[in-house]
Amino acid sequence: MAWTGYQTFIALLMITTGSINTISTKWADLIKSIGRDGEEKNFDHPFFQASTMFLGELMCLVLFKTLYKIYSKRADGTEDVSELTKGNRDFNPFILFIPAMCDMTATSIMYIGLNLTFASSFQMFRGSVIVFVALLSVAFLGKNLVKREWFGIGSVIIGLAIVGVADFVSNDNDGSHNKNDIITGDMLIVIAQIIQAIQMVVEEKFVGGLNIPPLQAVGWEGLFGFLTLGFLQIPFYFIRAGPPLTQHNGDRLEDAVDAFVQIGHSWQLFIAILGTVISIAFFNFAGISVTKEMSATTRMVLDSIRTIIIWMFSLMFFDQKFHALQLLGFLLLIVGMCLYNGITFASTFMSVRSAILRRTNRHRLDDESIINTNAGDTED
């Protein structure tokens, strides 16, 4: 079945903004700027960056409310047919609070991990979420996995293990990360995926089927996450910690004031943070819309394309070295995801063949209709 213009748009939007989001976040980590102590240093503020992500999601709620008000004033039912506002709007927003807390925790941990490892590895290790979602679905949703899905999970695990080895070996040629940083960063990202898997299972059990408009769902989670993490940064300011949570022993767990000072001293840093805020808003909307309009499988495939783009960008601009092991691991990761989601060569061939046959039959019927119309005109 051919995609509509809207489906093509949200697919491209998801790939583009998703790539920009990870690249912007990693770029900010690499930028050196003068802080409140007068010293030039890297922008190491994972909790502040997580707050900017939720700020971007919060913008989705503002946009939803604005569009809904404009459409409602027309009094022609536009709010019930527009792709941006249609859906169930009569629900308790607090059902999204627990998923938002999971998202907040996972994102903060991932941003700490991103500071310690490569952007491409960050994106690849996020693929481990499929393993934990499957296991939690079996445990709490009563799902039974078939052999194909178990093989897929096994392929994902092997692929991620190979990516981890490639990351460890890459330090021999790239001094931007030491071995301890890389291992810790990769492990933190995997731990974050366990929390995100819990989020997805909770959403499927309690939020699934409610048909909540994507902009509204993302917006409420952004509001809960932004407010909670914003308040948490007050005690974080007084908590002293050390690596890997901070650059040095005795640094504050999070210093939002220092983050703002660094942003004020670097226009590049300002652009990077702004890119994170804007891109995450559009990416989350596009991601949920892809799942709603097409399928979760399509979203997985598009996310894989995003990983390739981020990897290529890292090789060209972030001084990451190419390793064949990482390519092998990525291929096994993709194979595993495809197996788990039932995407095989045979199924893909049959889908393409069916789409071609439908289009051929449609053109044939259109041609016959034109011939019959012309024949009727001739008889008159």
C-alpha positions in Angstrom: 0.0 0.0 0.0 1.5 3.3 -1.1 2.0 6.0 1.6 -0.1 9.1 1.5 1.6 12.5 1.3 1.0 13.0 5.1 2.6 9.6 5.9 5.6 10.4 3.8 6.0 13.8 5.5 5.9 12.4 9.0 8.3 9.6 8.1 10.9 12.1 6.7 10.2 14.4 9.7 11.0 11.6 12.1 14.3 10.6 10.4 15.5 14.2 10.1 14.5 15.6 13.5 15.6 12.4 15.3 19.0 12.6 13.7 19.3 16.3 14.6 18.4 15.6 18.2 21.1 13.1 18.9 23.7 15.1 16.9 22.8 18.4 18.7 23.0 16.8 22.1 26.4 15.2 21.4 27.7 18.4 19.8 26.8 20.3 23.0 28.8 17.7 25.0 31.9 18.4 22.9 31.7 22.2 23.0 34.0 24.0 25.4 32.8 27.2 27.0 33.6 29.5 30.0 31.6 28.6 33.1 30.7 30.5 36.2 34.2 29.7 37.7 35.8 31.5 34.7 37.4 28.3 33.3 36.8 26.9 29.9 35.4 23.4 30.1 33.1 20.9 28.3 29.3 21.3 28.6 28.7 18.5 31.1 25.1 19.1 32.2 23.1 15.9 31.5 20.1 16.8 33.7 19.9 20.3 32.3 19.9 18.8 28.8 17.2 16.3 29.8 15.2 19.3 30.9 15.6 21.0 27.5 14.3 17.8 26.0 11.1 17.9 28.1 10.8 21.6 27.3 10.7 20.6 23.6 7.9 18.1 24.4 6.0 20.7 26.4 5.9 22.8 23.3 3.8 20.1 21.7 1.1 20.7 24.3 1.2 24.4 23.7 0.8 23.8 19.9 -2.0 21.3 20.5 -4.0 23.7 22.7 -3.4 26.6 20.2 -4.5 24.6 17.2 -7.5 23.1 19.0 -8.7 26.6 20.0 -8.3 27.9 16.4 -10.1 24.9 14.9 -12.9 25.0 17.5 -13.7 28.7 16.6 -14.4 27.6 13.1 -17.4 25.6 14.4 -17.1 23.2 11.4 -15.7 20.1 13.1 -12.1 20.7 11.9 -10.7 19.8 15.3 -12.2 16.3 14.9 -10.7 15.6 11.5 -7.3 17.4 11.5 -4.4 15.0 11.9 -3.0 17.2 14.6 -6.0 17.4 16.9 -8.3 14.4 16.2 -8.7 11.7 18.8 -9.9 11.2 22.4 -9.5 14.4 24.4 -11.6 13.2 27.4 -9.0 11.4 29.6 -7.2 11.9 32.9 -3.7 13.4 32.0 -2.2 11.8 35.1 -2.3 8.4 33.4 0.7 9.8 31.6 2.6 10.7 34.8 4.3 7.3 35.4 5.4 7.0 31.7 6.8 10.6 32.0 8.8 9.7 35.1 10.2 6.7 33.4 11.1 8.8 30.4 12.7 11.5 32.7 14.8 8.9 34.5 15.9 7.1 31.3 16.7 10.3 29.4 18.8 11.6 32.2 20.8 8.4 32.5 21.2 8.2 28.7 22.6 11.8 28.5 25.2 10.9 31.1 26.1 7.8 29.0 26.2 9.9 25.8 28.8 12.1 27.5 31.0 9.1 27.9 30.7 7.2 24.6 30.1 7.8 20.9 26.9 9.2 19.4 26.5 6.2 17.0 27.0 3.7 19.8 24.4 5.7 21.9 21.9 5.2 19.1 22.7 1.6 18.5 22.5 0.6 22.2 19.1 2.2 22.4 18.1 -0.8 20.2 18.4 -3.0 23.3 15.0 -1.7 24.4 13.4 -4.3 22.2 14.9 -7.1 24.4 13.6 -5.7 27.6 10.2 -4.8 26.1 9.8 -8.4 25.0 10.8 -9.9 28.3 8.6 -7.5 30.3 5.7 -8.1 27.9 6.0 -11.9 28.6 6.2 -11.2 32.4 3.4 -8.6 32.8 1.3 -8.6 29.7 1.1 -12.3 29.2 2.6 -12.2 25.7 3.9 -15.5 24.2 6.9 -15.1 22.0 7.3 -17.4 19.0 10.6 -18.8 17.8 11.1 -16.1 15.3 10.9 -13.4 18.0 13.4 -15.3 20.3 15.8 -15.6 17.4 15.4 -11.9 16.8 16.2 -11.1 20.4 19.2 -13.4 20.3 20.5 -11.6 17.2 20.0 -8.2 18.8 22.0 -9.3 21.9 24.9 -10.6 19.8 24.9 -7.5 17.7 25.0 -5.2 20.7 27.8 -7.3 22.2 29.8 -6.8 19.0 29.2 -3.1 19.1 30.4 -3.0 22.6 33.6 -4.8 21.6 34.1 -2.4 18.7 33.7 0.6 21.1 36.3 -0.9 23.4 38.8 -1.5 20.6 38.1 1.9 19.1 40.0 3.6 22.0 43.2 2.3 20.5 42.9 4.8 17.7 40.7 7.5 19.3 41.8 9.2 22.4 38.5 11.2 22.9 37.2 8.5 25.3 39.1 6.2 27.6 38.1 2.5 28.1 36.4 3.1 31.4 34.3 5.9 30.0 33.2 3.9 27.0 32.2 0.8 29.1 30.4 2.9 31.7 28.6 5.0 29.0 27.4 1.9 27.1 26.2 0.3 30.3 24.3 3.4 31.4 22.5 3.5 28.0 21.5 -0.1 28.3 20.2 0.5 31.9 18.2 3.4 30.6 16.6 1.1 28.0 15.3 -1.1 30.8 13.5 1.9 32.3 12.2 2.9 28.8 10.9 -0.7 28.3 9.0 -0.3 31.6 7.6 3.0 30.2 6.4 1.3 26.9 4.8 -1.7 28.8 3.0 0.8 31.1 1.8 2.8 28.1 0.6 -0.3 26.4 -1.3 -1.6 29.4 -2.9 1.7 30.7 -2.7 4.2 27.8 -3.0 1.9 24.7 -6.4 2.1 23.0 -7.3 5.5 24.4 -6.6 7.1 21.0 -5.0 10.2 22.6 -3.9 12.8 20.0 -0.1 12.5 19.6 0.7 16.1 20.2 -1.3 16.1 23.4 0.2 12.8 24.7 3.8 14.1 24.1 2.9 17.5 25.6 1.6 16.1 28.9 4.6 13.9 29.3 6.8 16.9 28.6 5.0 19.0 31.2 5.3 16.3 33.9 8.9 15.6 33.1 9.9 19.3 32.8 8.4 20.3 36.1 9.7 17.3 38.0 13.2 17.5 36.7 13.2 21.3 37.2 12.4 21.0 40.9 14.9 18.1 41.3 17.7 20.3 40.0 17.4 22.4 43.2 18.6 19.6 45.5 21.0 18.4 42.7 22.8 21.8 43.0 23.8 21.0 46.6 24.7 17.3 46.1 28.4 16.7 45.4 29.4 13.7 43.2 32.2 12.3 41.1 32.8 10.5 37.8 30.9 9.3 35.8 28.1 11.6 37.1 30.4 14.6 37.0 33.7 15.5 35.4 35.7 15.8 38.7 35.3 14.6 42.2 33.3 17.1 44.3 31.5 18.7 41.4 27.8 19.5 41.8 25.5 16.8 40.5 23.9 19.5 38.4 24.6 23.2 38.2 21.9 24.9 36.1 23.4 28.3 36.7 26.7 27.2 35.3 24.9 25.7 32.3 23.2 29.1 31.5 26.6 30.9 31.9 28.3 28.5 29.5 25.4 28.9 27.0 25.8 32.7 27.3 29.5 32.5 26.4 29.0 30.3 23.3 26.7 30.9 20.4 27.5 27.4 19.1 26.3 25.9 22.4 23.1 28.0 22.2 22.4 26.6 18.7 23.1 23.1 19.9 20.7 23.4 22.9 18.0 25.1 20.7 18.4 22.3 18.2 17.7 19.8 20.9 14.6 21.6 22.1 13.1 22.1 18.6 14.1 18.7 17.2 12.7 16.6 20.1 9.4 18.4 19.8 9.0 17.4 16.2 10.6 14.0 16.6 8.3 12.8 19.3 5.2 14.0 17.4 6.4 12.4 14.2 7.3 9.1 16.0 3.9 8.7 17.7 2.2 9.7 14.5 4.1 7.1 12.5 3.1 4.4 15.0 -0.5 5.6 14.8 -0.8 6.1 11.1 1.3 3.2 10.0 2.8 0.8 12.5 5.4 0.3 15.3 7.4 -1.8 12.8 7.6 1.1 10.4 8.8 3.3 13.2 11.5 0.7 14.0 12.7 0.7 10.4 12.8 4.5 10.2 14.7 4.6 13.5 17.3 2.3 11.9 17.8 4.8 9.1 18.3 7.5 11.7 21.1 5.4 13.3 22.9 5.2 10.0 22.7 8.9 9.5 24.0 9.6 13.0 26.8 7.1 12.5 27.9 8.7 9.2 27.8 12.1 10.8 29.9 10.9 13.8 32.5 9.5 11.4 32.8 12.7 9.4 32.5 15.4 12.1 33.0 13.8 15.6 36.3 12.2 14.9 34.9 8.7 15.4 37.0 5.9 13.8 35.3 3.3 11.5 35.5 -0.3 12.7 34.2 -3.2 10.8 33.1 -4.8 14.0 30.6 -2.0 14.6 29.2 -2.5 11.1 28.8 -6.2 11.8 27.1 -5.5 15.1 24.7 -3.0 13.5 23.7 -5.5 10.8 23.0 -8.2 13.4 21.0 -5.6 15.3 18.9 -4.8 12.3 18.4 -8.4 11.4 17.3 -9.1 15.0 14.8 -6.2 14.9 13.4 -7.4 11.6 13.0 -11.0 12.8 11.3 -9.8 16.0 8.9 -7.6 14.1 8.2 -10.2 11.4 10.0 -8.4 8.6 11.6 -11.0 6.4 12.7 -11.1 2.7 9.6 -13.2 1.8 7.2 -10.9 3.6 8.8 -7.8 2.2 8.7 -9.3 -1.3 5.0 -10.3 -1.0 4.1 -6.8 0.3 5.9 -5.1 -2.6 4.3 -7.6 -5.0 0.8 -7.0 -3.6 1.3 -3.2 -3.8 2.4 -3.4 -7.5 -0.6 -5.7 -8.3 -3.0 -3.3 -6.6 -1.6 -0.4 -8.5 -1.7 -2.3 -11.8 -5.3 -3.3 -11.3 -6.2 0.2 -10.3 -4.7 1.6 -13.5 -6.4 -1.2 -15.6 -9.8 -0.3 -14.1 -9.2 3.4 -14.7 -8.3 2.6 -18.3 -11.5 0.5 -18.7 -13.5 3.2 -17.2 -12.2 5.8 -19.7 -12.8 3.4 -22.6 -16.4 2.8 -21.5 -17.0 6.5 -21.1 -15.6 7.2 -24.5 -17.8 4.5 -26.0 -20.9 5.9 -24.3 -20.1 9.4 -25.7 -19.7 7.9 -29.3 -23.1 6.1 -29.1 -24.8 9.4 -28.1 
